[in-house]
Amino acid sequence: MPRVAGESRVAPDWRRVAYLLHVSRALDALEEKTLVPEKKVLYQFSARGHDMAQILLGLGLDHRHDAACGYYRSRPMLLALGVAVEDALGSSMARAGGYSDGRDIGVVFNYPNRQGASALPMCGGVGAQYTPTVGWAQAVEYHRTVLRDASYEGAIGVVLGGDASVASNGFWAALTAATTQKLPVLFYIEDNGYGISVPGHFQTPGADIAANLASFGNLHVLSGDGTEPAEAAALIAAAQAHVRGRQGPCLLRLRVPRLQGHSFQDTQAYKPAELVAEEWARDPLPKLRAQLVPALMSGAEWDALAAEAAAAVEAAREAAERRPVAAPETVLRHVFAEGEAPVLGGLRAAGIAPRATDTAPRPEGARINMVTAIRRTLEHELDTNPRVLLFGEDIGPKGGVHAVTLGLQEKFGESRVFDTSLSEEGIVGRAVGMAMAGLMPVPEIQFRKYADPATEQINDCGTLRWRTNNRFAAPMVLRMPVGFFKCGDPWHSQTNEVQFVHAPGWRVAVPSNAEDAVGLLRTALRGDDPTMFLEHRAMLDTAWARRPYPGDDYAIPFGSARTTVSGDAITVVTWGAMVERCEEAARLSGHSVEVIDLRTLMPWDSAAVLASVARTHRCLIVHEDLRTGGFGAEIAAVVADEAFMQLDAPVARLAMPDIPSPHNPVLLDHVVPSVVRIREKIDALVAF
């Protein structure tokens, strides 16, 4: 049974520590001396010097809702959590099975563990591990306090990082969230003095993050030597006890030597010889032996542990060598959910089947605007699914800058609808951790341009299911206003939806009206994939976009376009705010125009477009985003590729020129596709 807050923790199992330390060293030696030269391991990062303290850390994570997120030097902790040596080595060799089925670098770890502590999927980018771990810790509190699940009592999140990572945006975003919310998270900083070749004083004034954070509010700070067995064990136990005791977050900085280069290829020529000698003098392996022999075991027993570890590593090598490379065709699987639940992440992995949906709209009441439609959908899903929670900047008492969340905090409380610090990295990163912990987070980015600081978290979230081969997933709905509204500007009026279409693993919805907003949002909220829900600012309250509420279970399948105007002379493909303009242009043109509203861009309904072009023999694509590289280019390429012989005119596009959105309305009207220009383009193509 896991210990809970307030219980004393027993001394480490020093025999287990010694055995795992020998295993870690044997793995490093095998890779460096054999597998890397044989090109069977392509990326190798030694953990020598960091290893003993990491093992102590991992052995202290014994709660089944604990989770840790490491980085590329964190294999010793993984071994302590229970990862099989064969899996660890086979993953480094990119063989089938293991962490990713050969899809990701072997040092990019993950370990979903329903019986004990899990290792959250680490990321290849430095500092990207911090905010998802804080999200897991916040989910622990949510399960404990909102869902009233007593099994989460005493669970914590632990995030590992090197001293260079404390200069990253992710570290500071996570630190702010953890301290302002007093979350149960341990920041475990391994300070080896270098970020590859850059000395620590370039990352932190005085090269000591613990000293700099000594007076940081709501943060318990500990610091010490990670190579001294008794000291490291005491500090780690104290740090974990503090966090488990719900006393808020803790930062533990341990000084450790990096006894090898940053990676196998790094010769450390930038280090003075005397420094290298000093580092080897601090090797924790002989220090551990000195503590244990003869106090706990004889020299012969120590040697026997080393031999046992070497034998285990050799057996793991033989087993890993027998593992095949994954079948190449399988690499295309698990970009999106395929019906098979991951081990961790999302509602289905938590054993919760989403409510059924209805694809037939059942209109009720008067026409409502998109703001009201989105709010009502969010309200219903909050009401019927206690795992849904909303957060972002200004979405609480203010109700969002576009009033979409107005009144929701008052109804559902601050635990379920809450404001965040001004950090998009923190908003999206926390959502990733919450989703992996079985919640359905609905983060909001205030405007499209503001998503730029969260790009790394967005991209990492999208690839999470694929790169773990469906071991983890992070379904969420990321709401984001886009586009112009009366005027434009470079900061609030971007669309740039193609960037998200090009982020593997994300579904992208772009509703043009209230009914579609309801149906697409509900599909996303009851779905299994991260979804980008783009709310066009110009359509939130316009009369054209108003529709009756289509019902509490109405949902639209993604990849299903709607033909809003039927015709046989030309096909106009569009989405978002351009749908209204294309319909008006079609009416004014006098031609038989077919207007297709794609509604979703990932996936997009190519079948509907191609079927329409087969009848009309002409195609015009209209969108607000920039012309060069815009999503219209993808549509045009597919039409040209698959319907070329059916065309009576060139495939045409009408879009913004390659400039930011201008502020003055006169300038804006000059560049955004207008009804007049759309009509002129229709006329020209029909007459071609």
C-alpha positions in Angstrom: 0.0 0.0 0.0 1.3 3.5 -0.7 2.2 5.7 2.2 0.1 8.8 2.6 0.8 12.3 4.0 2.3 12.4 7.4 3.8 8.8 7.5 7.5 8.4 8.1 9.4 6.8 5.3 11.7 3.8 5.8 15.3 3.9 4.9 16.2 3.0 1.3 16.8 -0.6 0.3 20.5 -0.1 -0.2 21.0 -3.5 -1.8 18.4 -2.6 -4.4 20.1 0.8 -4.9 23.5 -0.9 -5.4 22.1 -3.5 -7.8 20.3 -0.9 -10.0 23.4 1.3 -10.0 25.5 -1.6 -11.3 22.8 -2.3 -14.0 22.8 1.4 -15.1 26.6 1.4 -15.3 26.6 -1.9 -17.2 24.1 -0.5 -19.7 26.1 2.6 -20.3 29.3 0.6 -20.8 27.7 -1.9 -23.2 26.3 0.9 -25.3 29.5 2.9 -25.4 31.9 0.0 -26.0 29.8 -2.2 -28.3 26.3 -1.0 -29.4 27.2 2.5 -30.5 30.4 1.4 -32.5 28.3 -1.4 -34.1 25.6 1.3 -34.9 23.0 -0.6 -33.1 22.4 2.4 -30.8 22.3 5.7 -32.6 21.8 8.1 -29.7 23.5 7.5 -26.4 23.5 9.6 -23.2 25.4 8.3 -20.2 23.9 8.7 -16.8 27.2 8.2 -14.9 27.3 10.5 -11.9 23.6 11.3 -12.0 22.6 7.7 -11.5 22.7 6.9 -7.8 20.5 9.9 -6.7 18.0 9.2 -9.5 17.7 5.6 -8.3 16.9 6.8 -4.8 14.4 9.2 -6.3 12.6 6.5 -8.3 12.5 4.0 -5.4 10.7 6.7 -3.3 7.9 6.9 -5.9 5.7 4.1 -4.6 2.2 5.6 -4.9 0.2 4.2 -7.8 -0.9 7.8 -8.9 2.7 9.2 -8.7 4.1 10.3 -12.0 7.6 11.5 -13.0 8.8 13.1 -16.2 12.5 12.9 -16.9 14.8 13.9 -19.7 17.4 12.1 -21.8 19.6 11.2 -18.8 16.9 9.7 -16.7 17.2 5.9 -17.4 18.3 5.1 -13.8 15.1 6.5 -12.5 13.2 4.4 -15.0 14.9 1.3 -13.8 14.0 2.1 -10.2 10.3 2.5 -11.3 10.4 -1.0 -12.6 11.1 -0.7 -16.4 12.5 -4.0 -17.6 16.2 -3.9 -18.6 15.3 -5.6 -21.9 12.8 -2.8 -22.7 15.3 -0.1 -21.7 18.0 -1.6 -24.0 15.6 -2.7 -26.8 14.2 0.9 -26.9 17.7 2.3 -27.2 18.3 -0.1 -30.1 15.0 1.1 -31.7 13.6 -2.4 -31.8 9.9 -3.4 -31.7 8.2 -3.0 -28.4 9.6 -1.0 -25.6 8.9 2.7 -25.2 7.8 3.5 -28.8 8.2 0.5 -31.1 11.2 2.1 -32.6 9.5 5.4 -33.5 11.4 7.6 -31.1 14.9 8.0 -29.8 15.6 5.4 -27.2 16.5 8.0 -24.5 13.0 9.6 -24.9 11.3 7.6 -22.2 7.8 6.7 -21.1 6.4 4.1 -18.8 2.6 3.8 -18.2 2.2 1.8 -15.0 -1.3 1.1 -13.6 0.2 -0.7 -10.5 2.7 1.9 -9.5 4.3 5.2 -10.4 4.4 6.1 -14.1 7.0 7.9 -16.2 5.2 10.5 -18.3 6.4 10.7 -21.9 9.4 12.9 -21.9 10.0 15.3 -24.8 13.1 15.9 -26.9 13.1 19.6 -26.2 14.9 20.9 -23.1 12.4 22.2 -20.5 9.3 20.8 -22.2 8.8 18.3 -19.4 8.0 20.8 -16.7 4.5 22.0 -17.5 2.9 18.6 -18.3 4.2 17.3 -14.9 2.6 20.3 -13.2 -0.6 19.5 -15.0 -0.4 15.9 -13.7 0.0 17.3 -10.2 -3.0 19.6 -10.7 -5.0 16.6 -11.9 -4.0 14.8 -8.7 -5.6 17.6 -6.7 -8.6 17.6 -9.0 -9.2 13.9 -8.5 -8.7 14.3 -4.8 -10.8 17.4 -4.1 -13.3 17.6 -6.9 -13.9 14.0 -7.9 -13.5 13.0 -4.2 -11.2 10.0 -5.1 -9.4 9.2 -1.9 -6.9 6.9 -3.8 -5.1 10.1 -4.9 -4.3 11.1 -1.3 -0.5 11.6 -1.1 0.2 11.2 -4.8 2.7 13.6 -6.4 4.3 14.7 -9.6 8.1 14.8 -10.0 9.9 16.5 -12.9 13.6 16.0 -13.6 15.8 18.6 -15.3 19.4 19.5 -15.7 20.7 22.9 -14.5 20.6 24.3 -18.0 16.8 23.6 -18.3 16.1 26.2 -15.5 16.6 28.9 -18.1 13.7 27.6 -20.3 10.3 29.1 -20.6 8.8 25.7 -19.5 10.6 25.8 -16.1 9.4 29.3 -15.2 5.8 28.6 -16.5 5.7 25.4 -14.4 7.2 27.1 -11.3 4.7 29.9 -11.5 1.7 27.5 -11.8 2.9 25.2 -9.1 3.6 27.9 -6.5 0.5 30.0 -7.1 -1.7 26.9 -6.9 0.4 25.1 -4.2 0.5 21.9 -6.2 2.1 18.6 -5.1 5.0 18.7 -7.4 8.8 18.2 -6.9 11.2 20.0 -9.1 14.3 17.7 -9.1 17.3 19.6 -10.6 20.4 17.7 -11.4 23.2 20.4 -11.4 26.3 19.1 -13.2 27.5 22.6 -14.0 27.1 22.4 -17.8 24.5 22.6 -20.5 26.4 20.5 -23.1 29.4 22.8 -23.2 27.9 26.0 -21.7 28.8 26.6 -18.0 26.0 27.0 -15.5 26.6 30.7 -14.9 25.2 31.4 -18.4 21.9 29.7 -17.3 21.6 31.1 -13.8 23.2 34.0 -11.9 25.8 32.5 -9.6 25.1 29.0 -11.2 22.9 28.0 -8.3 19.1 28.0 -8.9 18.4 26.9 -5.3 20.1 30.0 -3.9 18.3 32.2 -6.4 14.9 30.8 -5.5 15.5 30.7 -1.7 12.8 33.3 -1.1 10.4 32.3 -3.9 6.9 32.3 -2.5 5.2 29.0 -1.7 8.3 27.0 -2.7 10.3 24.8 -0.3 13.9 24.7 -1.5 16.5 22.1 -0.7 20.0 21.7 -2.0 22.9 19.3 -1.5 25.4 16.8 -2.8 23.8 14.1 -5.0 26.9 11.9 -4.8 26.9 11.3 -1.1 24.6 8.4 -0.5 23.3 9.3 3.0 22.9 13.0 2.2 21.1 12.4 -1.1 18.8 9.8 0.4 17.9 12.2 3.3 17.3 15.1 1.0 15.2 13.1 -1.5 13.1 11.6 1.3 12.5 15.1 2.9 11.6 16.6 -0.5 9.1 13.8 -1.3 7.6 14.0 2.3 7.1 17.7 2.0 5.2 17.4 -1.3 3.2 14.4 -0.2 2.2 16.3 3.0 0.3 18.8 0.8 2.6 21.6 1.9 3.1 22.8 -1.6 5.8 22.3 -4.2 9.5 21.7 -3.5 12.6 22.3 -5.5 15.5 20.0 -4.8 18.9 20.8 -6.4 21.5 18.1 -6.2 25.0 18.7 -7.4 26.2 15.8 -9.5 29.2 15.2 -11.8 28.6 14.5 -15.5 31.3 11.8 -15.9 30.9 11.4 -19.6 30.2 13.9 -22.4 26.8 15.3 -23.0 26.3 12.4 -25.5 28.6 9.7 -26.8 30.0 12.0 -29.5 30.9 14.7 -27.0 34.6 14.5 -26.0 34.3 17.2 -23.3 37.4 19.0 -24.8 35.9 22.2 -23.4 36.5 21.0 -19.8 39.9 21.6 -18.1 41.6 18.3 -17.3 41.7 19.2 -13.6 37.9 19.6 -13.6 37.4 16.2 -15.2 39.6 14.7 -12.5 37.7 16.4 -9.8 34.4 15.1 -11.2 35.7 11.5 -11.3 36.8 11.9 -7.7 33.1 12.6 -6.9 31.8 9.4 -8.6 28.9 8.1 -6.4 29.6 4.4 -7.2 32.8 4.1 -5.0 31.1 6.4 -2.4 28.2 4.0 -2.2 30.5 1.0 -1.9 32.4 2.8 1.0 29.1 3.3 2.8 27.8 -0.3 2.3 31.0 -2.3 2.6 31.5 -3.7 5.2 28.6 -2.0 7.2 25.8 -3.7 5.2 27.5 -6.3 3.0 30.9 -7.9 2.4 33.1 -7.1 -0.5 32.2 -10.4 -2.0 28.5 -9.6 -1.8 29.2 -6.3 -3.5 31.0 -8.0 -6.3 28.2 -10.6 -6.5 25.7 -7.8 -7.0 27.8 -6.3 -9.8 28.1 -9.7 -11.4 24.4 -10.3 -11.1 23.7 -6.9 -12.8 26.2 -7.6 -15.6 24.5 -11.0 -16.2 21.1 -9.3 -16.3 22.3 -6.7 -18.8 23.9 -9.4 -21.0 20.6 -11.4 -21.0 18.8 -8.2 -21.9 21.2 -7.6 -24.7 20.6 -11.1 -26.1 16.8 -10.6 -25.8 16.9 -7.2 -27.4 19.0 -8.4 -30.3 16.3 -11.0 -31.0 13.6 -8.3 -31.2 12.7 -7.4 -34.7 12.4 -4.0 -36.2 8.7 -3.0 -36.2 6.9 -3.8 -39.5 7.3 -0.6 -41.6 3.6 -0.4 -42.4 2.7 -0.1 -38.7 4.5 3.3 -38.4 1.4 4.9 -39.9 -0.8 3.8 -37.0 -1.8 5.7 -33.9 -1.5 9.2 -35.2 -5.1 9.5 -34.1 -7.3 7.3 -31.9 -8.2 4.0 -33.6 -10.7 2.7 -31.0 -8.0 0.9 -28.9 -7.6 2.9 -25.6 -4.1 3.9 -24.6 -2.8 2.7 -21.3 -3.0 6.2 -19.8 -4.6 9.3 -21.1 -8.2 10.4 -21.9 -11.5 9.2 -20.7 -11.5 5.7 -22.2 -8.2 4.8 -20.6 -9.8 5.8 -17.3 -12.6 3.3 -18.1 -15.2 6.0 -18.9 -17.3 5.7 -22.0 -18.4 9.0 -23.4 -22.1 9.8 -23.8 -23.7 8.9 -27.0 -24.2 11.6 -29.7 -26.9 12.3 -32.3 -25.9 13.4 -35.8 -29.4 14.8 -36.5 -30.0 18.3 -35.4 -33.1 18.8 -33.3 -33.6 22.6 -33.4 -35.1 24.2 -30.3 -35.9 27.8 -29.6 -34.9 31.0 -31.3 -31.7 31.6 -33.3 -28.7 32.1 -31.1 -25.3 33.5 -31.8 -22.1 31.5 -31.8 -21.0 32.9 -28.4 -24.2 31.5 -26.8 -24.0 28.3 -28.7 -20.5 27.5 -27.6 -21.2 28.6 -24.0 -24.3 26.4 -23.9 -22.4 23.4 -25.2 -19.6 23.9 -22.7 -22.1 24.3 -19.9 -23.9 21.0 -20.8 -20.6 19.0 -21.0 -19.4 20.5 -17.7 -22.8 19.5 -16.2 -22.8 16.0 -17.5 -19.1 15.1 -17.3 -17.3 16.0 -14.1 -13.9 15.4 -15.7 -14.3 18.4 -18.0 -12.6 21.6 -16.8 -12.0 25.0 -18.5 -9.1 27.3 -18.0 -7.1 30.2 -19.6 -6.5 33.9 -19.2 -9.5 35.9 -18.2 -12.1 33.1 -18.5 -13.2 33.2 -14.9 -15.1 36.2 -13.5 -14.6 38.1 -16.7 -16.1 35.3 -18.8 -13.4 35.5 -21.5 -12.5 38.5 -23.7 -15.4 37.4 -26.1 -17.8 36.5 -23.2 -17.9 32.8 -24.2 -17.3 31.5 -20.7 -19.5 34.2 -19.0 -21.2 32.8 -15.8 -19.5 29.3 -16.0 -17.2 29.9 -13.1 -20.1 31.1 -11.0 -22.1 28.0 -11.8 -19.3 25.3 -11.6 -16.8 26.8 -9.2 -13.1 27.9 -9.4 -11.9 24.3 -9.4 -13.5 23.6 -12.8 -13.5 27.0 -14.5 -10.4 29.0 -13.6 -8.0 31.7 -14.7 -4.3 31.0 -15.3 -1.1 33.0 -15.2 -0.2 34.7 -18.5 1.7 31.8 -20.0 0.5 29.9 -23.0 3.3 27.4 -22.5 1.8 26.8 -19.1 -1.8 26.6 -20.3 -1.2 24.0 -23.0 1.5 22.1 -21.1 -0.7 21.8 -18.0 -3.6 20.6 -20.2 -1.3 17.8 -21.5 -0.6 16.5 -18.0 -4.3 16.7 -17.0 -5.3 14.8 -20.1 -2.8 12.0 -19.4 -4.3 11.8 -15.9 -7.8 11.0 -17.3 -9.4 14.5 -17.4 -10.8 16.4 -20.4 -9.2 19.8 -20.3 -10.5 22.6 -22.3 -7.8 25.3 -22.4 -8.3 28.6 -24.1 -5.7 30.7 -25.9 -7.0 34.2 -26.0 -6.0 35.0 -29.6 -4.4 33.0 -32.4 -1.1 34.9 -32.3 -0.8 34.2 -28.5 -0.4 30.5 -29.3 3.1 31.0 -30.6 4.8 30.6 -27.1 2.9 27.3 -26.8 4.1 25.9 -30.1 6.4 23.3 -28.6 3.7 22.0 -26.2 1.1 21.9 -29.0 3.4 19.9 -31.3 4.5 17.6 -28.5 0.9 16.9 -27.5 -0.1 16.0 -31.1 2.7 13.4 -31.5 2.3 12.0 -28.0 0.1 9.0 -29.0 2.1 8.2 -32.1 5.6 8.4 -30.5 4.5 6.2 -27.5 2.8 3.7 -29.9 -0.6 4.3 -28.1 0.8 3.8 -24.6 -0.2 7.5 -23.8 -2.6 10.0 -25.2 -3.6 13.5 -24.3 -7.1 14.3 -25.6 -8.2 17.9 -25.1 -10.0 20.7 -26.8 -7.9 23.8 -27.3 -10.2 26.8 -28.0 -8.8 29.7 -29.9 -10.4 32.8 -31.4 -9.0 33.6 -34.9 -9.4 36.2 -37.7 -10.5 39.7 -38.1 -13.4 41.5 -36.2 -14.4 44.9 -37.7 -10.8 45.7 -38.1 -7.6 43.7 -38.1 -4.0 43.9 -36.8 -0.9 41.7 -36.7 -1.5 40.5 -33.1 -5.2 39.6 -32.8 -6.4 38.8 -36.3 -4.4 35.9 -37.6 -6.0 32.7 -38.8 -2.9 30.7 -39.8 -4.9 27.4 -39.4 -2.5 25.6 -41.7 0.1 25.6 -39.0 -2.1 23.3 -36.9 -3.1 21.2 -39.8 0.6 20.6 -40.2 1.0 19.5 -36.6 0.5 15.7 -36.7 -2.1 14.3 -34.3 -4.3 17.4 -34.0 -7.8 17.6 -35.4 -8.8 21.1 -36.6 -12.4 22.4 -36.5 -13.4 25.8 -38.1 -17.1 26.3 -37.6 -18.8 29.1 -39.5 -22.1 29.2 -37.6 -23.8 28.4 -34.3 -25.2 25.0 -35.2 -21.9 23.7 -36.5 -20.1 25.2 -33.5 -22.2 23.1 -31.2 -21.9 19.9 -33.3 -18.1 20.1 -33.8 -17.4 21.2 -30.2 -19.4 18.3 -28.8 -17.6 15.8 -31.1 -14.3 17.1 -29.8 -15.4 17.1 -26.1 -16.5 13.5 -26.4 -13.6 12.4 -28.6 -10.2 10.8 -28.0 -7.9 13.2 -29.8 -6.5 16.7 -29.2 -8.6 19.1 -31.1 -8.0 22.7 -32.2 -11.3 24.5 -32.1 -11.0 27.8 -34.0 -13.7 30.3 -33.2 -13.8 33.1 -35.8 -14.2 36.5 -34.1 -16.3 38.0 -36.9 -18.8 35.1 -36.7 -19.3 35.1 -32.9 -22.2 37.5 -33.0 -23.0 38.2 -36.6 -26.6 37.7 -37.6 -25.8 35.3 -40.5 -24.1 32.8 -38.2 -27.1 32.5 -35.8 -29.0 29.2 -35.7 -31.4 27.5 -33.4 -29.6 25.3 -30.7 -29.5 21.8 -32.3 -29.8 19.8 -29.1 -27.7 18.6 -26.2 -26.3 15.5 -27.9 -25.9 16.9 -31.5 -22.5 16.1 -32.9 -21.0 16.5 -36.3 -18.4 13.8 -37.5 -15.1 15.4 -38.3 -14.3 15.3 -42.0 -17.9 15.9 -43.1 -18.3 19.0 -45.2 -21.7 20.7 -45.7 -23.0 21.9 -49.1 -24.6 25.2 -48.1 -25.6 26.2 -51.7 -26.2 23.7 -54.5 -25.2 24.4 -58.1 -23.7 22.8 -61.2 -21.6 25.5 -62.8 -18.7 25.9 -60.3 -17.6 24.6 -56.9 -16.5 27.1 -54.3 -14.7 25.5 -51.3 -14.3 27.6 -48.2 -14.6 27.7 -44.4 -14.9 30.0 -41.4 -15.9 33.7 -42.0 -15.6 33.2 -45.8 -18.7 31.0 -46.0 -21.1 33.9 -45.6 -19.2 35.9 -48.2 -19.1 33.1 -50.7 -22.8 32.5 -50.4 -23.5 36.1 -51.0 -21.2 36.2 -54.0 -22.8 33.1 -55.4 -26.3 34.7 -55.1 -25.1 37.9 -56.7 -23.3 36.2 -59.6 -26.4 34.7 -61.1 -24.6 31.5 -61.9 -25.4 28.0 -60.6 -22.8 28.0 -57.8 -22.1 25.2 -55.3 -20.7 26.4 -52.0 -19.0 23.8 -49.7 -18.2 24.7 -46.1 -15.5 22.2 -45.1 -16.1 22.7 -41.3 -13.0 20.7 -40.4 -9.5 21.0 -42.0 -8.0 17.9 -40.3 -9.5 15.7 -41.5 -11.0 17.5 -44.5 -13.8 16.1 -46.8 -11.9 15.6 -50.0 -14.5 13.2 -51.2 -17.3 15.8 -51.1 -15.1 18.3 -52.9 -14.1 15.9 -55.6 -17.7 14.7 -56.1 -18.8 18.3 -56.6 -16.0 19.2 -59.0 -16.9 16.1 -61.0 -20.3 17.7 -61.6 -19.3 21.4 -62.0 -15.9 20.9 -63.7 -14.6 24.1 -62.0 -13.2 24.8 -58.6 -12.5 28.0 -56.6 -11.0 28.0 -53.1 -11.5 31.0 -50.9 -9.8 31.5 -47.5 -8.7 34.2 -45.2 -5.3 32.9 -44.4 -2.2 33.8 -46.6 -2.2 32.5 -50.1 1.3 31.1 -50.1 1.3 27.8 -48.3 -2.3 28.2 -47.2 -4.6 25.2 -46.8 -6.1 26.2 -50.2 -2.9 25.0 -51.8 -3.5 21.5 -50.4 -7.1 21.4 -51.7 -5.9 22.7 -55.1 -3.2 20.0 -55.3 -5.7 17.2 -54.5 -8.2 18.5 -57.1 -5.5 18.8 -59.7 -4.1 15.4 -58.9 -7.4 13.5 -58.8 -9.8 15.5 -61.0 -7.6 17.1 -63.6 -9.3 15.4 -66.5 -12.7 16.6 -65.3 -11.7 20.3 -65.1 -12.9 22.9 -67.7 -10.9 25.7 -66.0 -7.8 26.0 -63.9 -8.2 25.4 -60.1 -8.2 28.9 -58.6 -7.5 30.4 -55.2 -8.6 33.6 -53.6 -6.9 34.4 -50.3 -5.0 37.1 -48.4 -1.8 38.4 -49.9 1.3 37.4 -47.9 1.1 40.2 -45.4 0.0 40.5 -41.8 -3.6 41.6 -41.2 -3.7 45.4 -41.4 -5.5 47.4 -38.7 -7.4 50.1 -40.6 -10.7 48.7 -41.9 -10.2 50.3 -45.3 -6.8 48.5 -45.6 -8.3 45.3 -44.2 -11.1 45.3 -46.8 -8.5 45.7 -49.5 -6.8 42.4 -48.7 -9.4 40.1 -47.2 -11.4 38.3 -49.9 -14.5 40.4 -50.4 -17.9 39.5 -51.9 -17.1 41.6 -54.9 -13.8 39.9 -55.6 -15.2 36.4 -55.0 -18.0 37.2 -57.5 -15.5 38.5 -60.0 -13.5 35.3 -59.7 -16.6 33.2 -60.1 -17.6 35.1 -63.2 -14.1 34.7 -64.7 -14.0 30.9 -64.1 -17.4 30.2 -65.4 -16.6 32.2 -68.6 -13.2 30.5 -69.0 
